[in-house]
């Protein structure tokens, strides 16, 4: 995470210098947010391993999309591919997502949840379920099987009812086309004659 944060600092300085050279102060907002993102990325070495992945992905996207936006601002983006230029808000958005993941990771509840999840996420042994989870797994397997059976029965009955209604509709349409409709008497009277 530290090399990524150094890269973010370099990109943030570039994102600050480029608008300053063009006297575009609103454009400097990207540089400020990227520098904040660099600080949270640097400090994210102590958060959960699972959440580090999100910080890393969002920070990398900030650099990639940000370089494209800066190239578009500076006129270095090829004119043939102007329609593929990402919007200026995209690197800002992913930088804010990275900051938000870091801030959410600081809450006590998320730290407790991630402390439990990281034991399994960082486990060296693959494919082994702890003894406590085995009984729960058997229960969930039985419950899933029961629910799938119920769902398949309901679907088959729904299909049966749908096909029956379609057949009844076809019979009425055939009767109507053969005998010229039902007339004034109504459906029941014309079927009972």
ABEGO torsion letter per residue (X at the ends): XAAAAAAAAAAAAAAAAAAAAAGBAAAAAAAAAAAAAAAAAAAAAABBAAAAAAAAAAAAAAAAAAAAAAAAAAGABBAAAAAABBBAAAAAAAAAAAAAAAAAAABAAAAAAAAAAAAAAABABBGBBBAAAAAAAAAAAAAAAAAAAAAAAAAAAAAAAAAAAAAAAAAAAAAAAAAGEAEAAEAAAAAAX
